[in-house]
Each structure stands twice: as structure tokens, then as C-alpha cells.
Amino acid sequence: MFAAVFLLMPVSACFAQYDYIKISNPFLHKIPIAVPMFKPLSESQVARETADRYAVVMSDALEFTRYFTLIDRDAFIERPRQTGITLHDINFKNWRDIGAEYLVTGGVSVVKGVVEMEFRLFDVFKGQMLAGKRYRGQMKDRRRIVLRFCGEIMEKITGNRGCFQSKIAFVSSGDGSKEIYICDFDGHNPVRITENKSINLSPAWSSDGRTLAWTSYKRGRPDLYIMNLLDRHVTRFSMKGVNISPAWVPGKFMLAATLSFEGDQEIYLITGSGKVVRRLTRSWGIDVSPSFSPDGKRMAFVSNRSGTPQIYLMYLDTGRTERLTFEGRYNTNPSWNPVDDRIAYCAMENGVFNIKVIDVATRKTVSLTAGQGDNESPCWSPDGSLIVFSSTRDGGVPRIYVMSAVGTDAKRLLVLPG
């Protein structure tokens, strides 16, 4: 349940012609980057502690993207903390000799509770500074500042800002009930959203990241709840029958959900304020789990109209529908990549659930997981480079993992009870 709320920064004119890294699969050729410990620019213990701690935060965040490999600090020939952090202080040969392609330096000042951080990104082979920023904020802003410059790094090197400003919504049963939580893109700062001691499922982000929808059995039946995360105002949507599997239309304050007030479980369009706009599917059987293409003109969904759960594709302007999956008898949980025409989904084979990706244009299917428990509920990061999913690979209990878009570098995201 990734969602992006990016803060776009202006691109410096002097680097407008800089070539981005052009690689068809970045996860097979990771970019070597060095992030030395930051330099304290004020004489205080908190400045030194901030410099140490947030250099590690930046390294961890860059490594999390799966685009970069971090050069071991023990291999460094020079130490910018002592030699200096500006362009004229850097001996680029020392960084080329240890295999770095890019270098990040940082300086930290803390005076009377106000923190100033300055960062520079260098191309080691060209001997150029690609980006330089200075930020000022409160102590509570330090992580946010570091992640903002991580977005600068990603944009200068790859052409996109990554998912550093994104949040993940998920379900945890740590207290005995299934509650909705949100956390940062890398699992940090988990915050509980629901506290109703009931069953809460299927959290879904609006495309602007300001609104969250989910299904809850708070009143003993499956209803939809829509929360404005800024003021925590909640709207309940309840029709006769089931109200489940919400999914937002990209760029609109509108979502699709499965309702059964007319008898069959069909997918409808609903406004963010809870008004039914129109019915989308019309078939016998159950239609659930909508997911939209990046332009909002097509919708993937699950239907058992052919006898078993399969993924279908609907063109919303005409209503034309076609079956997308034909391998296996059980394919569910479609999640459309927010930047291209790939759909991740869950397939059951020999009684085990695994994650696959299908190219909508070619219909070519690739398996991303195998031989490590059940793997379900895939969801893309906003830049389409990562997939978060649920897996039982660690002791048989469903946990949250994240992997690259090609199925590599799978790691557990966070540790919570339940």
C-alpha cells in the first residue's frame, strides 16, 4: 500500500544536460556510492551526534532503493569530516580508486535547537558537483531533511525521485484485533490509524496521499471507511450487503469498491465523500479487487465468472472486458504498476501462493517468488521500482517484506508483534 507525496525540487540549470543512468535492469548493476560520516559544523555534542546518526540514515535509505551499493567506510582513503566537504576539498582520485562512482558529503550545525544541514552530490569520474542543498529546520525535521536530499540524489542519477516521501499502509494484529497502521517507506515510524478492536482490512491510498480507505467490521458487517489523514475526519460508507476492496482512481477523489446492494458482488465507482457514481461490472459471480492503470482508463480486477478466480481487464470508456490470466486456476490481488503496463498479482500453484508479474501488452508472465512460503498481496512503490508484499517465509506467520521489481533483494520491512 505504497503512496507518494513528493516534494519536487527545481533542477539546477547547469546540470540540465546531465545524462541519467540508462540501464534496463538497475538491480543487476547497482551504482557504487560513498557516503562518509557528515562533518559537524558547530561545536556541540548534539551536532556531532546528528552528523553520525544521519549519515547512517542516508546510507540506509539509499541502499533500501536497491539501486545503490554503499562503499564500506573502512575502505575510504580520505575522510571529508577532516579534509572538507566542498568541491575544492575533494581528491576524486581517492574515491575512484576504491570503486565509487558517486560521493555524498554532508555538514551539520545545531544552534539553539535549530538544525542546518548541507549536502553535496559529486560525480567522481567527472569531478563535478551534481547537486548541492542547504536545509534548516527543527530537530524533529532531521530525518525528513535527509530523505529529501536522497530524492535529489535519485533524481540526478536515475531521473526519478524514488519513494523516500512515501508511506505504507498495512494491517497488524499485534493487540489481538486487525488494525490499520501506516509507516514510512522503509518501515520506520509506524503509527496506528484504527483503534476499534475489530477486523480492519484492505487499506488503500488516494493518489495524493491525503486520504485512506479501508474495509472494517466495526459495526459487525463489512463497511467502507474513508479517512482524511490531515484532520482524521472519517466518512463511513455502508450499503446493504458487502462493501469491500476499495481502490482509488489515479488523480481523482473517487474510488472503486465491491458492493452487493443489488444482489451480486459487483464493482462500482464511488466518490470520496461516499456517493455511488455508477456500476462498472455486470456478470454473474463475484467481482472484486479493482486496480487502475496509471492513466485511470483501464481497471484490472478479479472475477470467478469463468469458474475460478482470474484477473480481468476492463476498458472504462467502453466497458469492454477481457481475461488477462490463463495460467493456473487461482489468480488474485492485482496491483497495477503506477508507471507502466505491468500488473503484479498472486497465483496459487500446488497449494502455495506466489507473486507474479504480467505485462499487459505482451501477456508475458514472470514469477518473482518461489520456494519460500506463501507470498501474497503485492503492491508497487510509486516509482514502480519496489514491491511490498506479505510472506510466511519466516516461521509461517505473515510478515511484511519488500523486494525489487524483478524479485531480488527481498527483506523483511519491519518488526511488530502479531
VOKOLSE-965975 format. One record per residue: x, y, z of N, C-alpha, C in turn. Coordinates in pm, whole numbers, plus 50000, padded with zeros to 5 digits. Example, Ala and Ser with C-alpha at 12.3 -4.5 7.8 and 13.67 -1.06 7.14 Angstrom:
! residues 2
513194943150780512304955050780513204967050780;512854977550708513674989450714512905000350787;
This chain:
! residues 418
500844988250000500005000050000500885012450000;501725012649898502575024249884501775035949829;502195048349871501625060249810502625071349818;502665079749717503685090049713503105103949738;503825111749816503525125949830504865132949810;505245135049686506565140049655506645155149670;507785159849716508095174049718509095176449606;508645181549492509505183149376510375195549392;511675193949368512625204949381513075209249242;513365222149220513815226649089515165220749052;515345217348924516605211948875517525223348836;518745223048885519685233748855519985234048705;519975246148647520145247548502521495242348455;522525243248540523855239448495523995224348477;523035216748528523095202348511521935197148428;521255206048356520075202048280520395191848173;521645191748121522005182648015522705170148066;522745168448197523445156748252522715143848215;523475133748173522875120948132522515112648254;521295107548254520895098348360521495084648335;521545076648441521945062748426520905055648339;521345049348234520435042448143520755027448147;520015020248228520205005848240518834999448244;518674988548168517364982248156516944975548285;517904970748363517594964448490518584969448595;518264980348666519214986348759519594977148873;518764967148901519034958549016520114948148986;520494946748858521584937748822522914945248814;522884958548814524084966748813523874978148912;524184975549036523974985849137525064996449128;524695008549164525575020049147526425021849273;527745021149261528605023049379528615037749424;528255039949548528195053649602528825053749740;529535064449771530175066049902529455076949980;529135073950105528515083650194529335084150323;530355092650328531165093850451530345099550566;530865098350686530235104550801530215119550780;529095125850818528945140150797529875147950891;530115160450853531035168950928530245178151022;530525177951153529885187751243530395201751212;529485211051193529865224851160529675234251277;529225229051391529105236951513529675228851628;530155235751729530825229151842529795225151947;529125214151922528175209052022528085193852008;527785187552119527655172952119526495168552031;525395176152031524235172251952524535173351803;525395182751763525775183751622526595171651581;527505167451667528325155551637527455143051630;526525141651725525655130051726524745129951603;524235141751564523385142651446524175139151320;525405144051311526245141051195526465126051182;526745119351291526975104851288525705097251253;524645100451324523405092751309522795094251170;522785106451118522035108550994522835105750868;524145103950882524905098150772524495083550753;524265076750862523795062850855522375062250799;521515071650841520155072250788520175073850637;521045082650585521125084550441521625072050371;522655065850425523185053550365522125042750358;521425040750469520395030450475519275033250375;518875045950363517785049450272518175046950127;519405050750090519855048549953519975033649923;520495026150018520635011649997519275004949986;518295010150057516945004450055516345004549915;516705014249832516135015349699516515003749608;517584996449642518134985649559518864990949436;518975004049420519715009749308521215010949340;521555012149468522915015549506523575004549588;524905003849574525704996149668526605006049742;526595005649873527325015249955528775010649974;529715019349943531125016249965531395015650115;532075005050160532395003450301533245015250349;532825021550459533555033150510534975029650553;535215017050589536565013050628537535013450509;536985013550388537825013850268538195028050225;537625038150288537855051950245539325055850263;539865062550162541235067550167541275081350232;540255089350207540185102450270538885103950348;538915112750445537785114850535537325129350524;536235131950449535765145750433535475152850565;535185145250670534975151550801536215159350843;537405154250803538645161150837539145170050721;539045165050597539645172150484538745182850424;537425181850445536495191750391535435185450303;534335192650285533165186750218532775193950089;533555204050048533205211449927533975206049808;533625210649689534235205849565535755207049568;536275218349615537725220649613538465212549719;537705206649813538345198449916538515183849874;537845179749769537765165649734538875161549639;539585150849674540535144349583539795132749517;539305134949396538425124949335539145111949303;540475112549283541215100149257541085090449374;541085095749496540955087049613539635079449612;538595085549556537285079049552537165069649431;537805073449320537825064249206538585051549240;539655052849315540505041349348539785030949432;538765034849506538025025049587536725020649520;536525024849393535395019849315534125028149323;534185039949385532995048249394532735055449263;531485056049223531085064049107530485077349150;529915077549270529325089849323529725091249469;529755103749514530145106949652529155117049707;528735114949831527865124449901528605129450025;528685142650041529245148250164528155156350234;528315157550365527315164750443527925172250559;527315183250596527715190850712526505194250798;526695194450930525575196351024525935206851127;525015216251146525145226251252523865226251335;524005226551466522855227451556523105238851655;522275249251648522415260751736521045264151794;520925263551927519695266951997518485259351942;518665246451917517565238051872517255238951725;517965247651652517765248751507518875241151436;518495232151348519465224051277519605228951133;520845229951088521135232950948521935221350891;521495216450776522185205450709522485209550566;523725207150524524075209650385524665197050324;524255194150201524665181850134525135184849993;526075176749945526575177949809526695164049748;526305163049622526455150749545527485153149436;528495144449428529555145849330529595133949236;529885136649108530235126249011531735124349021;532155112749070533555110249098534395110148971;533875104548863534665103348740534765116648665;533725124748670533775137748603534335148748692;534435145948823534925156048914534005168048924;532715165548916531715176248918530775174849037;530255186149083529165185949179527855185949102;527035175949127525755174749057524615181549131;524705182249262523625188449341524205193349473;523695204449519524055209649650522865216749711;522525213249833521365219149900521705222150046;521095232850097521195235950239519775236850295;519565230250409518235229750470518315234950613;517215240650661517115244950800515795240050856;515805235250979514575230551041514765227951189;513755221951249513825218051390514455204151402;514775200151522515405187151543514525175751492;513225177551504512305167051458512295165551306;512875175251236512855175151090514075168251029;515005163351111516285158451058516125146850960;515325137150996515135125650906514465130150776;513475138750787512775143550667513715151250575;514625159050633515585166550554516525157150479;517035147250549517945137550486517255130250372;516015126050394515295118750290514975127650171;514775140550197514535149650085515765150349994;516955150850055518145151149969518385137549903;517965126849965518025113749898517225114149768;516085121149771515305122849649516075130749544;516845140749587517705148149494518735138949430;519335130449511520345121149461519735111949356;518595106149389517935097049296517595104049165;517085116149173516675123249053517865126548964;518975130749024520155134248944520745121948875;520685110448942521345098548888520415089948802;519145088648841518235079448773517115086348696;516855099148728515765106048660514455105948734;514325098248843513125098948926513515100649072;512605105849153512925109449290512785098049390;512415086149343512325074949435511085075649523;511105067949630509925066749715510175071649857;511145080649874511565084750009510495092250086;509555098750016508495106050083507205097850092;507295085050063506105076450058505785070250193;504555065750204504095058650323503525045050282;503495035950376502905022750356501775021050457;500635016450410499525012850499499464997650507;499214992350625499204977750641498304973950758;498044960950769497214955450876498104947650972;497924950051101498664942551203497694937751311;497954925751362497094920051467497834918851599;498754928251623499594927551741498844927851872;497684934351877496944935152003495754925652006;495714916451909494634906751906493544909851806;493454922151760492504925951657493274930851534;492624931051420493284935351297493074950351279;494144957951300494074972551294494934977751178;494594989751130495334996251022496455004851080;497645003551023498795011751059499355018150932;500135028850951500935034150842502365035850893;503325035250800504725037350836505435043950718;506685048050741507485053650633507795042850529;508335047050417508605037850306509505026150345;510355028050448511325017850487510945010950619;509695012850663509235006250785509405014350911;510055025950904510235034151023508935041551059;508855045351184507775053751237506375047851214;506125035451256504765030151244503785037651334;502625040751280501585048051352500265040651334;499555038451443498275031551437497175041251395;496365037051299495295045451246493935041751304;493645029051315492355024651371492565018851511;491545020651595491575015151731490175010851768;489605001751691488214997851716488064983351761;489204976451786489174962651838488324953551749;488414955551619487614947751526488494942551413;487894939351301488624934851182488644946351081;489834951051049490024961650951490934956350841;490544958150716491234951650604491394961250486;492254957450392492374963550259492574978650260;493574983950331493804998350325494235002650185;493755014150140494045019050005494265034150010;495365038749948495715052949946495085060149828;494665072549850494345081249737495665085149671;495615089449545496855092149472497625104149528;496965113249602497685124449661498195121349802;497935109249851498435105149980497745111350100;496645118650077495975125550188494825117750247;494375107450177493175100250219493415085250216;492865078550316492995064050326491615057750336;491385047350256490115039950263490405025650305;489455019350372489615005350411488244999350441;488234986350458487034979050499487124975850647;486034977950720486024974850863484734967750901;484874958350995483724951351054483374957451190;483714970051207483494977051333482064975951382;481084976351291479674975551327479094961651299;479974951651286479524937951269479314933651126;479554942551030479374939550889480444947150810;480774942850688481834949650612481374962950552;481854973850609481564987250559482874993750515;482765003950431483935011650390484105023950479;485345026950511485675038850588486705046950510;486525060050506487405068950431487885079850526;489195080450546489765089850643490625100450574;490375113150607491275124050571492395123950674;493615120950632494715119350726495195132450785;494805143750728495215156650782494455160250908;493125158050906492325161451023491695149251090;491975137251035491465124451086489935123451079;489315131550994487865130250975487565117450898;486575109750945486245096750884484825096850830;484665092150707483355090250646483075075350634;481905071050680481535056950667480615055250547;480905045250465480075042050350479485028150374;478165027350382477515014750415476255012850332;476285003050245475114998950169474714984950215;473534980650180473084967250212474054957050153;474414946850230475334936650181476774940150213;477704936050124479124938350148479574951450086;480594957450148481254969550099482744967450120;483444962650018484804957750037485744962049923;487014959049940488124960549843488164974149773;488374984949850488454998249786489745000149708;489685008149602490875011849523490615025449461;491535034849478491355048449430491675049749282;490925058449213491195061849074492335071849072;493405069548994494535078848993494115093148956;494555102549038494315116649009492925121649038;492065113349098490695117549126490315114149270;489375121749323488835118749456487655109149438;487995097449387486995087449351487615073649365;486845063849407487375050549424486395040149374;486935028549345486125016949310486065007649430;484955000549443484794990949553483764980549513;483824969149578482844958649554481674960249650;480474961249592479234962749669478264951749626;477344948349714476364937949679474924942349709;474674955449713473334960149749472294956749642;472754953349520471824949149415471764933949401;472404926949494472334912349496473684905849471;474254907549352475544901649319476674910749366;477854905049386479024913049425479654918849298;479434931849278479914938749159480764950749200;481534955949104482404967349130481714980249086;481724990249174481095003149150482115014349167;481855025549102482605037749128481885045949235;482665051249330482125058849443482945071549458;482325082649491483075094649522483745093249658;484765101449681485445101049809484585105349926;483445111749896482515115650001481425105150023;481455094149945480535083049969479285082649884;479325087749762478175087349673478465077649557;477515068549531477685059149421477555066449288;478555065049202478565071549071477985062548965;478525050348951477985040948853478535026948878;477825017448823478245003548830479185000448714;480294993348744481274990448640481154976248584;481004966348669480944952448622479514947448621;479244938448526477904932448514478074918048469;478164909148564478314894948530477854886648648;477574874048620477264865248732478564862448806;478464858548932479664855749011480134867949087;481354866949136481914877049224482994885049151;482924898249157483934907049101484514915549214;485834914549236486474921249349487854926449309;488534932949404489934936949395490274945549274;489624956949255489974965749143491354972149161;492014974849048493274982049047493394989148913;493765002048915493695010248795495035012248728;494985013848595496175017648518496585031748557;497845035648529498305048948571497455060448519;496855058948399496025069748344494565068548386;494215058248463492845056648513491835052148408;492295048248289491385044648182491075029648175;491855021748245491635007248249491645002348393;490974991448415490894985848550491114970748545;492044966048626492214951748646491364947748766;490824935848764490024931048877489964915948874;489464910248982489334895648995487884891748980;487644881248900486294876048883486334860848872;485284854448923485164839948906484134836448799;483894845648706482894843648601483224831848510;484514827848507484904816348425484924803348506;484564804348634484524792548720485564792748830;486694799248808487744800648910488204815148913;488804819649023489254833549031490364836548930;490114846048842491074850148742491084865448733;492154870748675492274885248661491774889548524;490934899748524490344905148402490754919648384;490604924548263490924938248228489704944948168;489334956748221488204964348169488654977848116;488164981547996488364994747940487175003347983;487445013148068486365020348134485525028948040;486085033147927485295041547837484235033647762;484515020847736483565012647660482945001447743;483604997847853483134986547932483624973247880;484404973347770484904960747714485804953847816;485594940847831486324933147932486974921047868;488204918047908488894906247857489664899547970;489794886547957490514878948059492024880748040;492724882648151494164885548144495014873348182;494594865548280495394854048325494754840948280;495604831848234495134818648191495934807348253;497104810648311497904800348377497394798148519;497094785548553496624782448687495144785148705;494624779948815493184780948841492854791148949;493874798349002493604807649112494574819349103;494114830749052494934842749038494164854649095;494764861449193494054872149265495004883849296;494484893749369495264905049421496034912949315;495384917249206496134925049107496544938749162;497754942949126498244956249162498964961849040;498404972548984498934978348860500114987448893;501224985148823502394993748839502005008248807;502315017848895501865031648874502595039048763;503605032848699504335039848593504355032548459;503855020048454503875012948326502745002748320;502854993348225501764983948199502024970048256;502644969348372502824956548439501884955448559;501374943648580500484940948692501074929748775;501284932348903501694921948996500444915349051;500514902349076499344895349129499784882849204;498844876549271499094864549350498524852449277;499344842249259498914829849191499124817949282;498134809049287498264796949366498624785349275;499724778549307500174766849233500574756049332;499994744349316500274733049406500034736849553;498994744749574498594748349710499424759249774;500334765349699501214775749753500994788749675;500954800049748500764813149685502104819549653;502234824649531503424831949492503044844249410;503994853549400503754866149329504324865449189;503524869549094503924870248954503654884248901;504254887248787504014899848718503684896648573;502634902848522502244901048384502324914348310;502884914048190502924925748103501624926348026;500874937148044499544937947984499624937647831;500654943647773500754944247627501134930847566;502134924247624502634911747566502024899247628;501424900947745500864889947825501944880247876;503174884547872504254876447925504224876848077;504384865148140504314864048285505674860048342;506054866448453507314863348521507014860648667;507584850048722507444846848864508504854148945;508094860749053509024868249137509384860949266;508524852149313508804844649436508584829849411;509294821549487509124807049476509894800349590;509304789949646510014781649743510244787849878;509524798549910509704805050041508364808650102;507574798650136506294800850200505264806450104;504174811650162503134818350084503484833150070;503334838449949503644852449921502424858649853;501864869049917500584874449871500554889849881;499444895549835499124909849848500234919049800;500694917749675501734926649625501214940849603;502084950549623501734964449597503014972049559;502934980249453504094987249400504405000049477;505695003649479506075017049522505655026949414;505545039849446505045049549348505935051349227;507215047949237508085048949121508215035749046;507475025549090507455012649021508715004349037;509585007849131510865000749144510854990049253;509884990549344509834981249456508424975449470;508354963649531507074957249560507054953249707;506064957849779505854953549916504834942349914;505014932250001504124920649997504124913650132;503184904550148503074896350269503664882550242;504444877450337505054864350319505114856850451;504984843550441505104834850559506464828050564;507444833150489508754826550479509514826050611;509144834350706509854834650835508974828750944;508984815650957508274809051065506794806751042;506324808850921504934805750889503924816450923;504364827450986503474838451022503594849350915;502484854650863502574865050761503304877550812;504334881550740505084893650771505194902250645;505564914950664505674924050551507114924150500;507254922050370508554922150304508514932150189;509714935850144509834944150024510924938249937;510714938549805511704933449709511764942849589;512774940849508512884948849386511784944649289;511584952649186510524949949088510774937249008;512004931849015512294919448943512434907549038;512084909749166512044898749261513304896449341;514304905249329515554903549402515534911549532;516524908849617516764916749739515554917349832;514864906249850513704906249940514174906950085;513604916550160513934918050301512694921150382;512694916550505511584919850593511594934750624;510424940750623510324955350631510364960550773;509574954950863509524959950999509144948551092;509404950551219509144940251321508114945751419;506924939751418505874943151511505304930251568;504774930351689504104918451740502864915051660;502504902451656501294898451584501574893551445;
